[in-house]
Amino acid sequence: VLLHRLANFQRVWSLPPNENTGKEVTALAWRPDGKILAFGLADTKRIILCDVEKPESLHSFSVDLSITYMHWMEVTEENSVLTSFYNAEDESNLLLPKLPALPKNPNHMFCIFSEEKSDEIMKLLGDVRLNALVLGGSSGFIEIYAYGMFKIATVNGVAGSCRGLCLSSDLKSLSVITEIQSSSDSEAEITYFQASKLILKCFLKLDTSLLSSYLPEVTRMARKFTHISTLLQYIKLSLTCMCEAWEEILMQMDSRLTKFVQEKNTTTSVQDEFMQLLLWGKASLELQALLMNQLTVKGLKKLGQSIESSYSSIQKLVISHLQSGSEALLYHLSELKGMALWKQKYESLGLDAPGIDEAITAVGSFILKANELLQVIDSSMKNFKAFFRWLYVAMLRMSEDHVLPELNKMTQKDITFVADFLTEHFNEAPELYNRKGKYFNVERVGQYLKDEDDDLVSPPNTEGNQWFNFLKDSTHLKESPLLFPYYPEKSLHFVKRQMEGVIDQCLQKPA
């Protein structure tokens, strides 16, 4: 896609084909305010919304068939209800804190949320006045997207491939021109549907007056949907950043220990080797070689610092990004539920309250999971600090360096702590052998960030948790709609995917 200025034909930007978007552009449409360009790709069946200033994808979605024509229109209808609605400021801006920007990353396609652009989301939403992107495709495929982002209508019963379409600015009728290929050798026949009553065989009335008579409701609903979809995108990107922060540190630690296991020819387990070092202060030659040659005192210090910094950056991302994103999501879904309960206005548009209830519950479960991850990070950080401090002293002794007296003080409590850490993390887990050559379950945080459907290797320990036991024994609370279900065995990714599925499900009804 090449964009030129008409005055001097200077090129503004060009967007080369890439694997994220696609190669074969079949249709283009400008948003009525001229700030966003939409184009459809036939090979990947995607619609991309692109910024006018630079070739960045602001939003994209998939469609079922390839698009042959696009038309983006703005509603010009005026009435008193609408004017008062347009003037009422979107109150979520007043009530919800601004979403913090995500750390800069060159790999991310979506730059809406990066540091210098927190108002991009508003740019994507554009004017309050409703605008609609109408897509026409092969085999009678026609869909209408409010604000170019959320599907609000699907049209069936049109024959042929769409060559042109137009939705009237009062939303009352839709005209379509299609091309029908009756048989392979004959000429293609062009037919014209006018969306009014059935006049001739090829004149179809597609009456879209439901949209025009409920215009304020459709607009409000579409704006909520658009907010929800940008928030889901935001949560997804926050998770990606967390995974990146975690992957860097872990590779070093896991790979070193695994290598040690594979090269070692003694019968004792790694856990026992470390235990002997803890109890007698003497390490076997193999362990000594691993620590002194492969890890080194300097390397240990560096590893300790990188684990600590990456844990705290994950923690920051959970607190500032995941939680604020999920809270905003809860807010918009609760508003949507309020709309769905206002039956005479919203029922005929297909909003259904039970579905939205399920979505709210799913978001609640996701927030619970994120909180659990915070606790796991807390305890892991404490454990790692103690372990590294002890190992550092042990290695200084091996290299016969001078150990500072304040490092040498190790209480009985510290020893127990390190021993617990060793038994918990360094026992070789046979069930991990076939999983990507791993031997250890060295740390707890990663399992939450793995994008696999496997259950957690070491789920949180709920023994002796009073609330947990209370819930188990009470008959009435188990089924209570007020409590969010909790999935102790599942990773954060799993709960997020489940949440996205439920939200998609409840937002598909209106279309």
Steps between C-alpha positions, in 0.01 A plus 500: 500500500650831393371830631577826311402860563290629216646854495855408397466122474761460769491153655394506864565132569496154352401180676670198344334156522600307812403177673307681775258665260499339155590551137193547284315827558149483350311799643565831673286754684570827683337575831272802442728729703796392285718400795492122450527283190349151497610235255399139444744219417385199303777252584478532879131610508588786734385860525768746615431850633802717437606842625520773235819652643708183495454141386406348835224252557267652761256210495439189294245219487424193290199443277363176357528579128719724290370857466433649158355838598503730802298807584552709815218743578409741775152543641382854437157451657424769759241491777477634852573165673811452290631851550473466877670161480786638288551781747509274805869433557596133519503473880751215508773760441400674820467184709780274380870579537694533175656173387878509553704472179669171417879481475631565149559192292594491132342157446146603581271568208270718704651825609181647645607439855869580485655772710452811294147417392240462764243705312511268198206305639287813482620558145383151414157567646478828313195721521205413726269511197442149369687396188473157338727299275299282261687204350382315191660180381466193283187280517272765644708574810404837655585619852473833678759608758435794733804732518668253266565275800195322629262291297143621548322336207525214252297493178394169344310406187694704244614301197825559316822679573479859623625772260372807683285595796372804680329541837280810512607765747177466700572124528160412353607316186791316344557480124718227355631425149603139448643295219352154440687247288222268385716249311862480401475620138221757518550868576484597868171667581499818706203545730403787724329467838340800651419451858125571478204267440529206261427660163649268241681174533837665526394800709538408862385722779744476784313693762752629753255721686570313827835680499349840427214481751737393779784727398596637847495146645701356212756779538537456874525123471757524221715738703498262796596211273787699354632582848481134596686384192785752549529392865528133402778595261671695780485206742639268232796732437567539874523122527740487206726752675490290818598186312793679341623627836486149638651304211829685495604410853377151513677359205834558673409332823314197372748422227799507735348260748369268231842487338646409838260208536579367155877514548510372854604140553435461872191330634398768747226739393562870456288570802719276715814662366376843599379364836846359576648837418248662734561259789872424483616800303673263257396451141572206270754570224228509234295755687814700566582498130147610413503782752854624457555455124156534348321724743789695660462742791451793264243308296309407815477863603381596155246217488364602840458860387338409169251266667409768749459773238296283268271384782438854611428614144245219464350607830475861382331390178242295691420779743496796262393346170314173547301614799409843365406348164281235661332751728415721203365190325280420801371856498397495133345153525297605804374803309411271212308277738306802618408571138395140442264519797329805346286271290283737296804679363763232459326162480410536132868566424588160642690591817452218745560543870589138597778490240645826629479363856717206394751741347518701824564176692775401256675835548474450877672162473777660295557768766519226767762317295706817459488551878615145557796564270595804711513286813707234324749766385525634855586165654732403212698821537549438870614142437740587222661777702576266791624227267729732306640654817587158636647378170707816466664440840555130420671589172720764663615232742575255220714754323659567840418868479452712806139481616372816665385432858150643441447251214612213721221528750252232409234422754328166543191658349689594183633147467152353530379749245766403245440131569128544434579689183726218381248225571226692332680618188795276435339163519518351156147475371463187288184635336708786359750275323304483179409869502764674289791331675433662834595332824409758754220701622734772613253779515131551539429812301564368152227239512240777518638669191531192280254505215422130520190315606689282749405537863741679733793281603486624856166662577477726804483324833155550652549281806394670817348796317197581714296669229562209266388245757199711591392508135551126463273423792222750430222376275345835406809703421626252241233594249486868594496734199686755711818293523728482198598142413866428565712261293793401721645258242502738203750754365433870450493453122236230529271722709558791260404289196190384680408861581549611137280214379215587736516873417501429124204273547293761682586777252409298192126491568409848367658437160 
